Amino acid sequence: MSLNIQTEVNLDMTVRITGRDQVTGADLLKLNALFKAVEDMGGTITLPNPIPANPDFINCTYDANVLSYIGGTVNLGGDDVAGLLSAMNFPVGAVATFELNKTSHEQMFLSFGSETAQAQNDRNDALTISYFSPAALTLNISKQGYDLASVRLDEIVAYKIVATRPTETIVLLNFYNPADELIGTYEETNIDASRLWLGVALASQEAVFTANIQVATQAET
């Protein structure tokens, strides 16, 4: 005697995800595959209400003076690219220090402008330091779309930018190599620079980017 037993199992399954906005790259593909498998079995996917994005830190976190990319795309120069955008206040008397490595990003824009300035790489009244490719040998300094000066990097990989705002209208930029030797300087005497923006374009959303950034008043430095 043969016995043929058929069993039907109905799954009442609910999957709740609490941190999907922090999942990137290959893990995101795995998560999407899990969603499909659950739905194919009749389960339900419940996503949380998204946490409103902080407009000052897009695709990045800033903790203990370290800026870190967490995945995602951002509009830089009119193009949506893998990257991040951060913005901070830059009051009179403040000193902002940026420690960067040109091999860690494809493009970089660092701008100083008014409270009402738009994205940091717009052709507005902002004072902008830009770097356009990992093979570039110079940092370009521009304002209102006009080139003002450049700082040669040559064989330098890591570099540091120190920006000081001694008065309402003056921004002093100093550039250093890894040995802390001064390699360039520029002074802008007619700029409303109460905010600063750092935009970085990366090779892909799987790229890793961190940078030490500190903004402090002269009393704190």
PyMOL CGO cylinders between C-alpha atoms (Angstrom):
from pymol import cmd
from pymol.cgo import CYLINDER

trace = [
    CYLINDER, 0.00, 0.00, 0.00, 1.31, 3.42, -0.91, 0.3, 1, 1, 1, 1, 1, 1,
    CYLINDER, 1.31, 3.42, -0.91, 0.43, 6.55, 1.00, 0.3, 1, 1, 1, 1, 1, 1,
    CYLINDER, 0.43, 6.55, 1.00, 0.49, 9.93, -0.75, 0.3, 1, 1, 1, 1, 1, 1,
    CYLINDER, 0.49, 9.93, -0.75, 0.12, 12.86, 1.59, 0.3, 1, 1, 1, 1, 1, 1,
    CYLINDER, 0.12, 12.86, 1.59, -0.06, 16.42, 0.29, 0.3, 1, 1, 1, 1, 1, 1,
    CYLINDER, -0.06, 16.42, 0.29, 0.30, 19.24, 2.74, 0.3, 1, 1, 1, 1, 1, 1,
    CYLINDER, 0.30, 19.24, 2.74, -0.50, 22.90, 2.10, 0.3, 1, 1, 1, 1, 1, 1,
    CYLINDER, -0.50, 22.90, 2.10, 1.08, 25.49, 4.37, 0.3, 1, 1, 1, 1, 1, 1,
    CYLINDER, 1.08, 25.49, 4.37, -0.18, 29.06, 4.46, 0.3, 1, 1, 1, 1, 1, 1,
    CYLINDER, -0.18, 29.06, 4.46, 2.26, 31.55, 5.92, 0.3, 1, 1, 1, 1, 1, 1,
    CYLINDER, 2.26, 31.55, 5.92, 0.97, 34.67, 7.60, 0.3, 1, 1, 1, 1, 1, 1,
    CYLINDER, 0.97, 34.67, 7.60, 4.23, 36.58, 7.56, 0.3, 1, 1, 1, 1, 1, 1,
    CYLINDER, 4.23, 36.58, 7.56, 5.06, 40.21, 8.20, 0.3, 1, 1, 1, 1, 1, 1,
    CYLINDER, 5.06, 40.21, 8.20, 8.55, 41.60, 7.78, 0.3, 1, 1, 1, 1, 1, 1,
    CYLINDER, 8.55, 41.60, 7.78, 9.29, 44.99, 9.30, 0.3, 1, 1, 1, 1, 1, 1,
    CYLINDER, 9.29, 44.99, 9.30, 12.44, 46.85, 8.31, 0.3, 1, 1, 1, 1, 1, 1,
    CYLINDER, 12.44, 46.85, 8.31, 13.67, 49.61, 10.58, 0.3, 1, 1, 1, 1, 1, 1,
    CYLINDER, 13.67, 49.61, 10.58, 16.82, 50.75, 8.80, 0.3, 1, 1, 1, 1, 1, 1,
    CYLINDER, 16.82, 50.75, 8.80, 16.34, 50.29, 5.05, 0.3, 1, 1, 1, 1, 1, 1,
    CYLINDER, 16.34, 50.29, 5.05, 17.59, 53.81, 4.36, 0.3, 1, 1, 1, 1, 1, 1,
    CYLINDER, 17.59, 53.81, 4.36, 21.01, 52.75, 5.65, 0.3, 1, 1, 1, 1, 1, 1,
    CYLINDER, 21.01, 52.75, 5.65, 21.27, 49.61, 3.46, 0.3, 1, 1, 1, 1, 1, 1,
    CYLINDER, 21.27, 49.61, 3.46, 23.39, 50.06, 0.34, 0.3, 1, 1, 1, 1, 1, 1,
    CYLINDER, 23.39, 50.06, 0.34, 25.19, 48.14, -2.37, 0.3, 1, 1, 1, 1, 1, 1,
    CYLINDER, 25.19, 48.14, -2.37, 25.06, 44.34, -2.42, 0.3, 1, 1, 1, 1, 1, 1,
    CYLINDER, 25.06, 44.34, -2.42, 23.11, 44.26, 0.85, 0.3, 1, 1, 1, 1, 1, 1,
    CYLINDER, 23.11, 44.26, 0.85, 20.32, 46.25, -0.81, 0.3, 1, 1, 1, 1, 1, 1,
    CYLINDER, 20.32, 46.25, -0.81, 20.10, 43.65, -3.59, 0.3, 1, 1, 1, 1, 1, 1,
    CYLINDER, 20.10, 43.65, -3.59, 19.83, 40.89, -0.98, 0.3, 1, 1, 1, 1, 1, 1,
    CYLINDER, 19.83, 40.89, -0.98, 17.14, 42.82, 0.87, 0.3, 1, 1, 1, 1, 1, 1,
    CYLINDER, 17.14, 42.82, 0.87, 15.11, 43.31, -2.30, 0.3, 1, 1, 1, 1, 1, 1,
    CYLINDER, 15.11, 43.31, -2.30, 15.42, 39.57, -3.05, 0.3, 1, 1, 1, 1, 1, 1,
    CYLINDER, 15.42, 39.57, -3.05, 14.13, 38.82, 0.46, 0.3, 1, 1, 1, 1, 1, 1,
    CYLINDER, 14.13, 38.82, 0.46, 11.17, 41.13, -0.11, 0.3, 1, 1, 1, 1, 1, 1,
    CYLINDER, 11.17, 41.13, -0.11, 10.27, 39.31, -3.33, 0.3, 1, 1, 1, 1, 1, 1,
    CYLINDER, 10.27, 39.31, -3.33, 10.57, 35.87, -1.72, 0.3, 1, 1, 1, 1, 1, 1,
    CYLINDER, 10.57, 35.87, -1.72, 8.30, 36.91, 1.16, 0.3, 1, 1, 1, 1, 1, 1,
    CYLINDER, 8.30, 36.91, 1.16, 5.71, 38.39, -1.21, 0.3, 1, 1, 1, 1, 1, 1,
    CYLINDER, 5.71, 38.39, -1.21, 5.82, 35.27, -3.44, 0.3, 1, 1, 1, 1, 1, 1,
    CYLINDER, 5.82, 35.27, -3.44, 4.87, 33.22, -0.36, 0.3, 1, 1, 1, 1, 1, 1,
    CYLINDER, 4.87, 33.22, -0.36, 1.96, 35.52, 0.39, 0.3, 1, 1, 1, 1, 1, 1,
    CYLINDER, 1.96, 35.52, 0.39, 3.71, 37.52, 3.07, 0.3, 1, 1, 1, 1, 1, 1,
    CYLINDER, 3.71, 37.52, 3.07, 3.46, 41.26, 3.66, 0.3, 1, 1, 1, 1, 1, 1,
    CYLINDER, 3.46, 41.26, 3.66, 6.28, 43.79, 3.62, 0.3, 1, 1, 1, 1, 1, 1,
    CYLINDER, 6.28, 43.79, 3.62, 5.80, 46.73, 5.97, 0.3, 1, 1, 1, 1, 1, 1,
    CYLINDER, 5.80, 46.73, 5.97, 8.26, 49.58, 5.55, 0.3, 1, 1, 1, 1, 1, 1,
    CYLINDER, 8.26, 49.58, 5.55, 8.56, 52.27, 8.22, 0.3, 1, 1, 1, 1, 1, 1,
    CYLINDER, 8.56, 52.27, 8.22, 7.69, 55.87, 7.56, 0.3, 1, 1, 1, 1, 1, 1,
    CYLINDER, 7.69, 55.87, 7.56, 10.90, 57.39, 6.21, 0.3, 1, 1, 1, 1, 1, 1,
    CYLINDER, 10.90, 57.39, 6.21, 12.81, 59.69, 8.51, 0.3, 1, 1, 1, 1, 1, 1,
    CYLINDER, 12.81, 59.69, 8.51, 12.90, 63.16, 6.93, 0.3, 1, 1, 1, 1, 1, 1,
    CYLINDER, 12.90, 63.16, 6.93, 16.29, 63.80, 5.37, 0.3, 1, 1, 1, 1, 1, 1,
    CYLINDER, 16.29, 63.80, 5.37, 18.47, 66.37, 7.05, 0.3, 1, 1, 1, 1, 1, 1,
    CYLINDER, 18.47, 66.37, 7.05, 19.07, 68.94, 4.30, 0.3, 1, 1, 1, 1, 1, 1,
    CYLINDER, 19.07, 68.94, 4.30, 22.43, 69.79, 5.86, 0.3, 1, 1, 1, 1, 1, 1,
    CYLINDER, 22.43, 69.79, 5.86, 23.74, 66.21, 5.54, 0.3, 1, 1, 1, 1, 1, 1,
    CYLINDER, 23.74, 66.21, 5.54, 22.57, 64.39, 2.42, 0.3, 1, 1, 1, 1, 1, 1,
    CYLINDER, 22.57, 64.39, 2.42, 23.81, 60.78, 2.07, 0.3, 1, 1, 1, 1, 1, 1,
    CYLINDER, 23.81, 60.78, 2.07, 26.23, 61.24, 4.94, 0.3, 1, 1, 1, 1, 1, 1,
    CYLINDER, 26.23, 61.24, 4.94, 26.62, 61.34, 8.70, 0.3, 1, 1, 1, 1, 1, 1,
    CYLINDER, 26.62, 61.34, 8.70, 28.72, 63.74, 10.74, 0.3, 1, 1, 1, 1, 1, 1,
    CYLINDER, 28.72, 63.74, 10.74, 29.92, 62.54, 14.11, 0.3, 1, 1, 1, 1, 1, 1,
    CYLINDER, 29.92, 62.54, 14.11, 32.98, 63.44, 16.20, 0.3, 1, 1, 1, 1, 1, 1,
    CYLINDER, 32.98, 63.44, 16.20, 34.27, 65.65, 13.37, 0.3, 1, 1, 1, 1, 1, 1,
    CYLINDER, 34.27, 65.65, 13.37, 34.15, 62.77, 10.86, 0.3, 1, 1, 1, 1, 1, 1,
    CYLINDER, 34.15, 62.77, 10.86, 32.00, 63.01, 7.74, 0.3, 1, 1, 1, 1, 1, 1,
    CYLINDER, 32.00, 63.01, 7.74, 31.05, 59.57, 6.34, 0.3, 1, 1, 1, 1, 1, 1,
    CYLINDER, 31.05, 59.57, 6.34, 29.23, 58.56, 3.15, 0.3, 1, 1, 1, 1, 1, 1,
    CYLINDER, 29.23, 58.56, 3.15, 26.30, 56.17, 3.72, 0.3, 1, 1, 1, 1, 1, 1,
    CYLINDER, 26.30, 56.17, 3.72, 25.20, 55.58, 0.12, 0.3, 1, 1, 1, 1, 1, 1,
    CYLINDER, 25.20, 55.58, 0.12, 22.86, 57.27, -2.31, 0.3, 1, 1, 1, 1, 1, 1,
    CYLINDER, 22.86, 57.27, -2.31, 22.94, 59.78, -5.14, 0.3, 1, 1, 1, 1, 1, 1,
    CYLINDER, 22.94, 59.78, -5.14, 22.98, 63.57, -5.05, 0.3, 1, 1, 1, 1, 1, 1,
    CYLINDER, 22.98, 63.57, -5.05, 22.70, 66.32, -7.63, 0.3, 1, 1, 1, 1, 1, 1,
    CYLINDER, 22.70, 66.32, -7.63, 26.07, 67.99, -8.21, 0.3, 1, 1, 1, 1, 1, 1,
    CYLINDER, 26.07, 67.99, -8.21, 26.54, 70.38, -11.11, 0.3, 1, 1, 1, 1, 1, 1,
    CYLINDER, 26.54, 70.38, -11.11, 23.19, 69.37, -12.60, 0.3, 1, 1, 1, 1, 1, 1,
    CYLINDER, 23.19, 69.37, -12.60, 23.97, 65.64, -12.64, 0.3, 1, 1, 1, 1, 1, 1,
    CYLINDER, 23.97, 65.64, -12.64, 22.75, 62.93, -10.29, 0.3, 1, 1, 1, 1, 1, 1,
    CYLINDER, 22.75, 62.93, -10.29, 25.84, 61.07, -9.11, 0.3, 1, 1, 1, 1, 1, 1,
    CYLINDER, 25.84, 61.07, -9.11, 26.87, 58.77, -6.29, 0.3, 1, 1, 1, 1, 1, 1,
    CYLINDER, 26.87, 58.77, -6.29, 27.98, 61.17, -3.60, 0.3, 1, 1, 1, 1, 1, 1,
    CYLINDER, 27.98, 61.17, -3.60, 27.16, 63.40, -0.67, 0.3, 1, 1, 1, 1, 1, 1,
    CYLINDER, 27.16, 63.40, -0.67, 26.43, 67.00, 0.20, 0.3, 1, 1, 1, 1, 1, 1,
    CYLINDER, 26.43, 67.00, 0.20, 26.99, 68.57, 3.61, 0.3, 1, 1, 1, 1, 1, 1,
    CYLINDER, 26.99, 68.57, 3.61, 26.38, 72.11, 4.86, 0.3, 1, 1, 1, 1, 1, 1,
    CYLINDER, 26.38, 72.11, 4.86, 27.46, 73.88, 8.03, 0.3, 1, 1, 1, 1, 1, 1,
    CYLINDER, 27.46, 73.88, 8.03, 27.33, 77.34, 9.54, 0.3, 1, 1, 1, 1, 1, 1,
    CYLINDER, 27.33, 77.34, 9.54, 30.51, 79.41, 9.22, 0.3, 1, 1, 1, 1, 1, 1,
    CYLINDER, 30.51, 79.41, 9.22, 30.24, 82.34, 11.65, 0.3, 1, 1, 1, 1, 1, 1,
    CYLINDER, 30.24, 82.34, 11.65, 32.62, 85.27, 11.90, 0.3, 1, 1, 1, 1, 1, 1,
    CYLINDER, 32.62, 85.27, 11.90, 35.72, 84.19, 13.83, 0.3, 1, 1, 1, 1, 1, 1,
    CYLINDER, 35.72, 84.19, 13.83, 35.38, 80.53, 12.83, 0.3, 1, 1, 1, 1, 1, 1,
    CYLINDER, 35.38, 80.53, 12.83, 38.14, 78.29, 11.52, 0.3, 1, 1, 1, 1, 1, 1,
    CYLINDER, 38.14, 78.29, 11.52, 37.15, 75.33, 9.31, 0.3, 1, 1, 1, 1, 1, 1,
    CYLINDER, 37.15, 75.33, 9.31, 39.61, 72.51, 8.68, 0.3, 1, 1, 1, 1, 1, 1,
    CYLINDER, 39.61, 72.51, 8.68, 39.13, 69.88, 5.96, 0.3, 1, 1, 1, 1, 1, 1,
    CYLINDER, 39.13, 69.88, 5.96, 41.45, 66.86, 5.69, 0.3, 1, 1, 1, 1, 1, 1,
    CYLINDER, 41.45, 66.86, 5.69, 40.93, 65.26, 2.29, 0.3, 1, 1, 1, 1, 1, 1,
    CYLINDER, 40.93, 65.26, 2.29, 42.47, 62.59, 0.09, 0.3, 1, 1, 1, 1, 1, 1,
    CYLINDER, 42.47, 62.59, 0.09, 42.15, 63.06, -3.65, 0.3, 1, 1, 1, 1, 1, 1,
    CYLINDER, 42.15, 63.06, -3.65, 42.11, 59.31, -4.39, 0.3, 1, 1, 1, 1, 1, 1,
    CYLINDER, 42.11, 59.31, -4.39, 38.98, 58.81, -2.27, 0.3, 1, 1, 1, 1, 1, 1,
    CYLINDER, 38.98, 58.81, -2.27, 36.64, 60.78, -4.53, 0.3, 1, 1, 1, 1, 1, 1,
    CYLINDER, 36.64, 60.78, -4.53, 36.00, 61.58, -8.18, 0.3, 1, 1, 1, 1, 1, 1,
    CYLINDER, 36.00, 61.58, -8.18, 35.11, 65.26, -7.74, 0.3, 1, 1, 1, 1, 1, 1,
    CYLINDER, 35.11, 65.26, -7.74, 35.02, 67.72, -4.85, 0.3, 1, 1, 1, 1, 1, 1,
    CYLINDER, 35.02, 67.72, -4.85, 33.36, 71.11, -4.40, 0.3, 1, 1, 1, 1, 1, 1,
    CYLINDER, 33.36, 71.11, -4.40, 33.90, 73.22, -1.29, 0.3, 1, 1, 1, 1, 1, 1,
    CYLINDER, 33.90, 73.22, -1.29, 32.00, 76.50, -1.28, 0.3, 1, 1, 1, 1, 1, 1,
    CYLINDER, 32.00, 76.50, -1.28, 31.47, 79.45, 1.04, 0.3, 1, 1, 1, 1, 1, 1,
    CYLINDER, 31.47, 79.45, 1.04, 28.35, 81.57, 0.59, 0.3, 1, 1, 1, 1, 1, 1,
    CYLINDER, 28.35, 81.57, 0.59, 25.37, 83.31, 2.13, 0.3, 1, 1, 1, 1, 1, 1,
    CYLINDER, 25.37, 83.31, 2.13, 22.46, 81.78, 4.04, 0.3, 1, 1, 1, 1, 1, 1,
    CYLINDER, 22.46, 81.78, 4.04, 20.33, 82.00, 0.89, 0.3, 1, 1, 1, 1, 1, 1,
    CYLINDER, 20.33, 82.00, 0.89, 22.90, 80.47, -1.46, 0.3, 1, 1, 1, 1, 1, 1,
    CYLINDER, 22.90, 80.47, -1.46, 21.69, 77.37, -3.30, 0.3, 1, 1, 1, 1, 1, 1,
    CYLINDER, 21.69, 77.37, -3.30, 23.63, 74.15, -3.83, 0.3, 1, 1, 1, 1, 1, 1,
    CYLINDER, 23.63, 74.15, -3.83, 27.32, 74.60, -3.19, 0.3, 1, 1, 1, 1, 1, 1,
    CYLINDER, 27.32, 74.60, -3.19, 28.37, 74.13, -6.83, 0.3, 1, 1, 1, 1, 1, 1,
    CYLINDER, 28.37, 74.13, -6.83, 25.91, 76.60, -8.38, 0.3, 1, 1, 1, 1, 1, 1,
    CYLINDER, 25.91, 76.60, -8.38, 27.38, 79.56, -10.27, 0.3, 1, 1, 1, 1, 1, 1,
    CYLINDER, 27.38, 79.56, -10.27, 26.27, 82.11, -7.69, 0.3, 1, 1, 1, 1, 1, 1,
    CYLINDER, 26.27, 82.11, -7.69, 28.18, 84.48, -5.44, 0.3, 1, 1, 1, 1, 1, 1,
    CYLINDER, 28.18, 84.48, -5.44, 29.81, 81.60, -3.58, 0.3, 1, 1, 1, 1, 1, 1,
    CYLINDER, 29.81, 81.60, -3.58, 33.57, 81.23, -3.33, 0.3, 1, 1, 1, 1, 1, 1,
    CYLINDER, 33.57, 81.23, -3.33, 34.29, 77.70, -4.54, 0.3, 1, 1, 1, 1, 1, 1,
    CYLINDER, 34.29, 77.70, -4.54, 37.25, 75.35, -4.36, 0.3, 1, 1, 1, 1, 1, 1,
    CYLINDER, 37.25, 75.35, -4.36, 36.86, 72.53, -6.89, 0.3, 1, 1, 1, 1, 1, 1,
    CYLINDER, 36.86, 72.53, -6.89, 38.66, 69.37, -7.86, 0.3, 1, 1, 1, 1, 1, 1,
    CYLINDER, 38.66, 69.37, -7.86, 37.44, 67.59, -10.98, 0.3, 1, 1, 1, 1, 1, 1,
    CYLINDER, 37.44, 67.59, -10.98, 39.13, 64.18, -11.19, 0.3, 1, 1, 1, 1, 1, 1,
    CYLINDER, 39.13, 64.18, -11.19, 41.45, 61.85, -9.27, 0.3, 1, 1, 1, 1, 1, 1,
    CYLINDER, 41.45, 61.85, -9.27, 44.15, 62.62, -11.85, 0.3, 1, 1, 1, 1, 1, 1,
    CYLINDER, 44.15, 62.62, -11.85, 43.88, 66.40, -11.48, 0.3, 1, 1, 1, 1, 1, 1,
    CYLINDER, 43.88, 66.40, -11.48, 46.99, 68.24, -10.38, 0.3, 1, 1, 1, 1, 1, 1,
    CYLINDER, 46.99, 68.24, -10.38, 45.32, 71.42, -9.13, 0.3, 1, 1, 1, 1, 1, 1,
    CYLINDER, 45.32, 71.42, -9.13, 42.61, 72.73, -6.86, 0.3, 1, 1, 1, 1, 1, 1,
    CYLINDER, 42.61, 72.73, -6.86, 40.74, 75.53, -8.64, 0.3, 1, 1, 1, 1, 1, 1,
    CYLINDER, 40.74, 75.53, -8.64, 39.42, 78.57, -6.76, 0.3, 1, 1, 1, 1, 1, 1,
    CYLINDER, 39.42, 78.57, -6.76, 36.56, 80.46, -8.42, 0.3, 1, 1, 1, 1, 1, 1,
    CYLINDER, 36.56, 80.46, -8.42, 33.78, 82.95, -7.75, 0.3, 1, 1, 1, 1, 1, 1,
    CYLINDER, 33.78, 82.95, -7.75, 30.70, 83.67, -9.88, 0.3, 1, 1, 1, 1, 1, 1,
    CYLINDER, 30.70, 83.67, -9.88, 32.05, 81.27, -12.48, 0.3, 1, 1, 1, 1, 1, 1,
    CYLINDER, 32.05, 81.27, -12.48, 35.38, 83.05, -12.86, 0.3, 1, 1, 1, 1, 1, 1,
    CYLINDER, 35.38, 83.05, -12.86, 38.67, 81.36, -12.02, 0.3, 1, 1, 1, 1, 1, 1,
    CYLINDER, 38.67, 81.36, -12.02, 40.64, 83.30, -9.43, 0.3, 1, 1, 1, 1, 1, 1,
    CYLINDER, 40.64, 83.30, -9.43, 43.59, 81.10, -8.51, 0.3, 1, 1, 1, 1, 1, 1,
    CYLINDER, 43.59, 81.10, -8.51, 44.78, 77.50, -8.31, 0.3, 1, 1, 1, 1, 1, 1,
    CYLINDER, 44.78, 77.50, -8.31, 46.82, 75.38, -5.93, 0.3, 1, 1, 1, 1, 1, 1,
    CYLINDER, 46.82, 75.38, -5.93, 49.05, 72.68, -7.37, 0.3, 1, 1, 1, 1, 1, 1,
    CYLINDER, 49.05, 72.68, -7.37, 48.89, 69.23, -5.80, 0.3, 1, 1, 1, 1, 1, 1,
    CYLINDER, 48.89, 69.23, -5.80, 51.36, 67.47, -8.13, 0.3, 1, 1, 1, 1, 1, 1,
    CYLINDER, 51.36, 67.47, -8.13, 52.30, 64.18, -6.40, 0.3, 1, 1, 1, 1, 1, 1,
    CYLINDER, 52.30, 64.18, -6.40, 50.44, 65.06, -3.20, 0.3, 1, 1, 1, 1, 1, 1,
    CYLINDER, 50.44, 65.06, -3.20, 47.62, 62.63, -2.38, 0.3, 1, 1, 1, 1, 1, 1,
    CYLINDER, 47.62, 62.63, -2.38, 46.41, 63.92, 0.98, 0.3, 1, 1, 1, 1, 1, 1,
    CYLINDER, 46.41, 63.92, 0.98, 45.93, 67.62, 1.58, 0.3, 1, 1, 1, 1, 1, 1,
    CYLINDER, 45.93, 67.62, 1.58, 44.39, 69.97, 4.11, 0.3, 1, 1, 1, 1, 1, 1,
    CYLINDER, 44.39, 69.97, 4.11, 42.34, 73.12, 3.61, 0.3, 1, 1, 1, 1, 1, 1,
    CYLINDER, 42.34, 73.12, 3.61, 42.04, 75.60, 6.48, 0.3, 1, 1, 1, 1, 1, 1,
    CYLINDER, 42.04, 75.60, 6.48, 39.47, 78.37, 6.00, 0.3, 1, 1, 1, 1, 1, 1,
    CYLINDER, 39.47, 78.37, 6.00, 39.24, 81.33, 8.37, 0.3, 1, 1, 1, 1, 1, 1,
    CYLINDER, 39.24, 81.33, 8.37, 36.51, 83.98, 8.48, 0.3, 1, 1, 1, 1, 1, 1,
    CYLINDER, 36.51, 83.98, 8.48, 38.02, 86.90, 10.43, 0.3, 1, 1, 1, 1, 1, 1,
    CYLINDER, 38.02, 86.90, 10.43, 35.34, 89.44, 9.39, 0.3, 1, 1, 1, 1, 1, 1,
    CYLINDER, 35.34, 89.44, 9.39, 31.90, 89.54, 7.77, 0.3, 1, 1, 1, 1, 1, 1,
    CYLINDER, 31.90, 89.54, 7.77, 33.34, 89.82, 4.26, 0.3, 1, 1, 1, 1, 1, 1,
    CYLINDER, 33.34, 89.82, 4.26, 36.76, 88.13, 4.38, 0.3, 1, 1, 1, 1, 1, 1,
    CYLINDER, 36.76, 88.13, 4.38, 37.65, 84.45, 3.93, 0.3, 1, 1, 1, 1, 1, 1,
    CYLINDER, 37.65, 84.45, 3.93, 41.29, 83.35, 4.13, 0.3, 1, 1, 1, 1, 1, 1,
    CYLINDER, 41.29, 83.35, 4.13, 42.19, 79.98, 2.61, 0.3, 1, 1, 1, 1, 1, 1,
    CYLINDER, 42.19, 79.98, 2.61, 45.39, 78.10, 3.44, 0.3, 1, 1, 1, 1, 1, 1,
    CYLINDER, 45.39, 78.10, 3.44, 46.38, 74.81, 1.82, 0.3, 1, 1, 1, 1, 1, 1,
    CYLINDER, 46.38, 74.81, 1.82, 48.81, 72.28, 3.35, 0.3, 1, 1, 1, 1, 1, 1,
    CYLINDER, 48.81, 72.28, 3.35, 50.55, 69.08, 2.28, 0.3, 1, 1, 1, 1, 1, 1,
    CYLINDER, 50.55, 69.08, 2.28, 50.77, 65.96, 4.53, 0.3, 1, 1, 1, 1, 1, 1,
    CYLINDER, 50.77, 65.96, 4.53, 53.86, 67.41, 6.25, 0.3, 1, 1, 1, 1, 1, 1,
    CYLINDER, 53.86, 67.41, 6.25, 51.77, 70.44, 7.24, 0.3, 1, 1, 1, 1, 1, 1,
    CYLINDER, 51.77, 70.44, 7.24, 53.78, 72.66, 4.91, 0.3, 1, 1, 1, 1, 1, 1,
    CYLINDER, 53.78, 72.66, 4.91, 51.94, 75.58, 3.32, 0.3, 1, 1, 1, 1, 1, 1,
    CYLINDER, 51.94, 75.58, 3.32, 51.49, 74.95, -0.42, 0.3, 1, 1, 1, 1, 1, 1,
    CYLINDER, 51.49, 74.95, -0.42, 49.05, 77.74, -1.27, 0.3, 1, 1, 1, 1, 1, 1,
    CYLINDER, 49.05, 77.74, -1.27, 46.98, 80.60, 0.07, 0.3, 1, 1, 1, 1, 1, 1,
    CYLINDER, 46.98, 80.60, 0.07, 44.14, 82.83, -1.12, 0.3, 1, 1, 1, 1, 1, 1,
    CYLINDER, 44.14, 82.83, -1.12, 42.26, 85.72, 0.47, 0.3, 1, 1, 1, 1, 1, 1,
    CYLINDER, 42.26, 85.72, 0.47, 38.77, 86.82, -0.63, 0.3, 1, 1, 1, 1, 1, 1,
    CYLINDER, 38.77, 86.82, -0.63, 37.81, 90.25, 0.70, 0.3, 1, 1, 1, 1, 1, 1,
    CYLINDER, 37.81, 90.25, 0.70, 34.26, 90.59, -0.62, 0.3, 1, 1, 1, 1, 1, 1,
    CYLINDER, 34.26, 90.59, -0.62, 32.16, 87.56, 0.23, 0.3, 1, 1, 1, 1, 1, 1,
    CYLINDER, 32.16, 87.56, 0.23, 29.18, 86.80, 2.46, 0.3, 1, 1, 1, 1, 1, 1,
    CYLINDER, 29.18, 86.80, 2.46, 30.33, 83.41, 3.72, 0.3, 1, 1, 1, 1, 1, 1,
    CYLINDER, 30.33, 83.41, 3.72, 28.04, 82.57, 6.63, 0.3, 1, 1, 1, 1, 1, 1,
    CYLINDER, 28.04, 82.57, 6.63, 27.57, 79.00, 5.31, 0.3, 1, 1, 1, 1, 1, 1,
    CYLINDER, 27.57, 79.00, 5.31, 29.86, 76.41, 3.79, 0.3, 1, 1, 1, 1, 1, 1,
    CYLINDER, 29.86, 76.41, 3.79, 29.06, 73.41, 1.62, 0.3, 1, 1, 1, 1, 1, 1,
    CYLINDER, 29.06, 73.41, 1.62, 31.09, 70.31, 0.80, 0.3, 1, 1, 1, 1, 1, 1,
    CYLINDER, 31.09, 70.31, 0.80, 29.94, 68.21, -2.15, 0.3, 1, 1, 1, 1, 1, 1,
    CYLINDER, 29.94, 68.21, -2.15, 31.72, 65.01, -3.15, 0.3, 1, 1, 1, 1, 1, 1,
    CYLINDER, 31.72, 65.01, -3.15, 31.12, 62.79, -6.18, 0.3, 1, 1, 1, 1, 1, 1,
    CYLINDER, 31.12, 62.79, -6.18, 32.19, 59.15, -5.84, 0.3, 1, 1, 1, 1, 1, 1,
    CYLINDER, 32.19, 59.15, -5.84, 32.89, 56.33, -8.29, 0.3, 1, 1, 1, 1, 1, 1,
    CYLINDER, 32.89, 56.33, -8.29, 29.86, 54.32, -7.14, 0.3, 1, 1, 1, 1, 1, 1,
    CYLINDER, 29.86, 54.32, -7.14, 27.40, 53.91, -4.29, 0.3, 1, 1, 1, 1, 1, 1,
    CYLINDER, 27.40, 53.91, -4.29, 29.64, 51.14, -2.94, 0.3, 1, 1, 1, 1, 1, 1,
    CYLINDER, 29.64, 51.14, -2.94, 32.53, 53.59, -2.49, 0.3, 1, 1, 1, 1, 1, 1,
    CYLINDER, 32.53, 53.59, -2.49, 33.86, 54.35, 0.99, 0.3, 1, 1, 1, 1, 1, 1,
    CYLINDER, 33.86, 54.35, 0.99, 34.47, 57.99, 1.87, 0.3, 1, 1, 1, 1, 1, 1,
    CYLINDER, 34.47, 57.99, 1.87, 35.36, 59.60, 5.19, 0.3, 1, 1, 1, 1, 1, 1,
    CYLINDER, 35.36, 59.60, 5.19, 36.89, 62.98, 5.92, 0.3, 1, 1, 1, 1, 1, 1,
    CYLINDER, 36.89, 62.98, 5.92, 37.92, 64.82, 9.06, 0.3, 1, 1, 1, 1, 1, 1,
    CYLINDER, 37.92, 64.82, 9.06, 36.14, 68.17, 9.18, 0.3, 1, 1, 1, 1, 1, 1,
    CYLINDER, 36.14, 68.17, 9.18, 36.14, 70.60, 12.06, 0.3, 1, 1, 1, 1, 1, 1,
    CYLINDER, 36.14, 70.60, 12.06, 34.48, 74.00, 12.32, 0.3, 1, 1, 1, 1, 1, 1,
    CYLINDER, 34.48, 74.00, 12.32, 35.33, 75.91, 15.48, 0.3, 1, 1, 1, 1, 1, 1,
    CYLINDER, 35.33, 75.91, 15.48, 35.59, 79.46, 16.72, 0.3, 1, 1, 1, 1, 1, 1,
    CYLINDER, 35.59, 79.46, 16.72, 39.08, 80.76, 17.37, 0.3, 1, 1, 1, 1, 1, 1,
    CYLINDER, 39.08, 80.76, 17.37, 38.41, 80.50, 21.10, 0.3, 1, 1, 1, 1, 1, 1,
    CYLINDER, 38.41, 80.50, 21.10, 37.86, 76.74, 20.67, 0.3, 1, 1, 1, 1, 1, 1,
    CYLINDER, 37.86, 76.74, 20.67, 40.90, 76.02, 18.49, 0.3, 1, 1, 1, 1, 1, 1,
]
cmd.load_cgo(trace, "trace")
